[in-house]
Amino acid sequence: MNKDMISELPEALLLHILSYVPTEDVIATSVLSKRWRSLWKLLLLHKAPFLESLHLNIENTKGRLDSGILIGIAFSRHVRKLELDLYHDDQETVRFPSVLCSYNNTLEVLNLMHHVLLDFPSRVCFNALRELHLFHVEFKDEASVCNLLYGCPRLQDLVVTRYSSIDVETYTIAVPSLQRLTIEEDSSQDMYGGGYVINAPSLK
């Protein structure tokens, strides 16, 4: 009756369970048994064999500087869902590490929010990406929009929310696989006469 059934589960399954638990609670599991003592360290050291999802909500300056490193670790762990929120008061954008986007076969969902600068001088390669949410992010230029969307051959769901069109006047959405498209603009802001070119024959 006192047998520890949970500790007999495979390590990959235990890590999967812990990935849904707040960090402070994960650390607390170290007192459960010798088997659990080092499991939380695998998550914090990013040595887990896989990473189902990562949500980064960073507001302070130091954290923004580390965001590229954390994203790189997530990509090396084959992350499937990545959410990055860089909301802060100084309005300074942080460049998304485009070098990591040259080839990726595992990322399925990408949510980028607030003060993220997207600069893609060449086409990305997100072969598995199905959902892309761009909430008040900034593109370096129109080519960056095209290079991002062209590199998502399986994209089905795209959400674009914008404050203004000052970064990109003509927003080109050419995605043959796209089935759902949502575009939201802040009506209180001057959109500078910007517009959209939409080529999405599979829209439902």
C-alpha positions in Angstrom: 0.0 0.0 0.0 3.0 2.3 0.6 4.6 1.6 -2.8 5.6 4.8 -4.8 3.9 4.1 -8.1 4.7 7.6 -9.6 8.4 7.2 -9.2 8.3 4.1 -11.3 7.1 5.9 -14.4 9.5 6.6 -17.2 11.7 9.7 -16.9 10.3 11.2 -20.1 6.7 10.9 -18.7 7.7 12.4 -15.4 9.3 15.4 -17.1 6.2 15.8 -19.3 4.0 15.9 -16.1 6.4 18.4 -14.4 6.4 20.7 -17.5 2.7 21.6 -16.6 3.6 22.5 -13.0 4.8 26.0 -11.8 8.5 26.2 -11.3 8.3 26.6 -7.5 6.1 23.5 -7.2 8.5 21.5 -9.5 11.4 22.3 -7.1 9.2 21.2 -4.2 8.9 17.7 -5.7 12.6 17.1 -4.9 11.6 16.0 -1.4 9.3 13.2 -2.6 12.0 10.7 -3.2 15.6 10.2 -4.4 14.3 9.6 -7.9 12.6 13.0 -8.0 15.5 14.9 -6.4 17.2 15.6 -9.7 14.3 15.8 -12.1 13.6 19.4 -11.5 17.2 20.2 -12.3 16.8 18.7 -15.8 14.0 21.2 -16.5 15.8 24.2 -15.1 19.1 23.3 -16.9 17.1 22.7 -20.1 18.5 19.2 -20.4 15.1 17.6 -20.8 14.9 15.4 -23.9 12.0 17.5 -25.3 10.1 20.7 -24.6 6.4 20.7 -25.3 5.9 24.4 -24.8 7.7 27.5 -23.5 6.0 30.7 -22.4 8.3 33.7 -21.8 6.8 36.8 -20.3 9.7 39.2 -19.8 9.4 42.8 -18.6 12.8 43.7 -17.1 15.8 44.8 -19.2 18.1 41.9 -18.1 15.5 39.4 -19.0 15.1 40.9 -22.5 18.8 40.5 -23.1 18.6 36.8 -22.1 15.5 36.1 -24.3 17.6 35.1 -27.3 19.5 32.6 -25.3 16.3 31.1 -23.8 14.8 30.9 -27.3 17.9 29.2 -28.6 17.7 26.6 -25.8 14.0 26.0 -26.6 14.8 25.4 -30.3 17.6 23.0 -29.4 15.1 21.0 -27.3 12.7 20.8 -30.2 10.0 23.0 -28.7 6.6 22.6 -30.3 4.9 25.8 -28.9 6.7 29.0 -28.2 5.1 32.2 -26.7 7.2 35.3 -26.3 5.7 38.4 -24.6 8.2 41.4 -24.2 5.8 44.0 -22.9 7.6 46.9 -21.2 7.1 50.6 -20.7 10.2 51.9 -22.5 8.9 50.8 -25.9 12.3 49.5 -27.0 12.1 46.5 -29.3 14.1 43.3 -29.0 15.2 41.5 -32.1 14.0 37.9 -32.5 17.0 35.7 -33.2 16.5 35.1 -37.0 19.5 32.9 -37.2 17.5 30.2 -35.4 14.8 30.3 -38.0 16.8 29.0 -41.0 15.6 25.4 -40.4 13.1 24.1 -37.9 10.9 21.0 -38.2 9.3 20.9 -34.8 7.8 24.3 -34.0 4.0 24.1 -34.5 2.7 27.2 -32.7 4.4 30.6 -32.4 2.9 33.5 -30.5 4.9 36.8 -30.5 3.6 39.8 -28.5 4.8 43.4 -27.9 8.1 45.0 -28.8 9.5 42.1 -30.7 11.4 43.2 -33.8 11.2 40.7 -36.7 14.1 41.2 -39.1 14.4 38.4 -41.7 16.8 39.2 -44.5 16.3 35.7 -45.9 13.5 33.2 -46.0 12.9 31.3 -42.8 12.1 27.6 -42.7 9.3 26.6 -40.3 8.2 23.4 -41.9 5.8 22.3 -39.1 4.3 25.7 -38.1 0.5 25.6 -38.1 -0.4 28.6 -36.0 1.2 32.1 -36.0 0.0 35.0 -33.8 1.6 38.4 -34.2 0.3 40.8 -31.6 1.7 44.3 -31.8 5.1 43.2 -33.1 7.3 45.2 -35.4 8.8 44.2 -38.8 12.0 45.7 -40.1 10.6 46.0 -43.6 8.2 44.5 -46.0 10.7 41.8 -47.1 10.8 40.5 -43.6 7.0 39.9 -43.7 7.3 37.9 -46.9 10.4 36.0 -45.8 8.5 34.9 -42.6 5.3 33.9 -44.2 6.8 32.3 -47.3 8.8 30.0 -45.0 5.7 28.5 -43.4 4.4 26.0 -45.9 1.9 24.3 -43.5 0.6 27.5 -41.9 -3.2 27.2 -41.3 -4.0 29.9 -38.8 -2.6 33.5 -38.9 -3.6 36.3 -36.5 -2.2 39.8 -37.1 -2.9 42.6 -34.6 -1.3 46.0 -35.3 -1.1 49.4 -33.7 0.0 51.1 -36.9 1.5 50.5 -40.4 4.5 52.7 -39.8 6.9 49.7 -40.0 5.3 48.0 -43.1 3.1 49.9 -45.5 2.2 47.0 -47.7 1.6 43.8 -45.6 1.8 40.8 -48.0 0.2 37.6 -46.9 0.9 34.9 -49.5 0.3 31.6 -47.9 -1.3 28.8 -50.1 -2.0 26.6 -47.0 -3.7 29.3 -44.9 -7.2 28.4 -43.8 -8.0 31.1 -41.2 -6.9 34.7 -41.2 -7.6 37.4 -38.6 -6.5 41.0 -39.0 -7.1 43.5 -36.2 -6.1 47.1 -36.3 -6.3 49.7 -33.5 -8.9 52.2 -34.8 -7.6 54.9 -32.5 -4.2 54.9 -34.2 -3.2 56.4 -37.6 -2.5 53.4 -39.9 -0.6 55.7 -42.3 -2.6 54.5 -45.3 -1.1 51.0 -45.2 -2.8 48.1 -46.9 -2.7 44.4 -47.4 -2.0 42.0 -50.3 -3.6 38.7 -49.6 -3.0 35.6 -51.6 -4.5 32.7 -49.7 -6.6 30.4 -51.9 -7.3 27.8 -49.2 -9.1 30.3 -46.8 -12.2 28.8 -45.3 
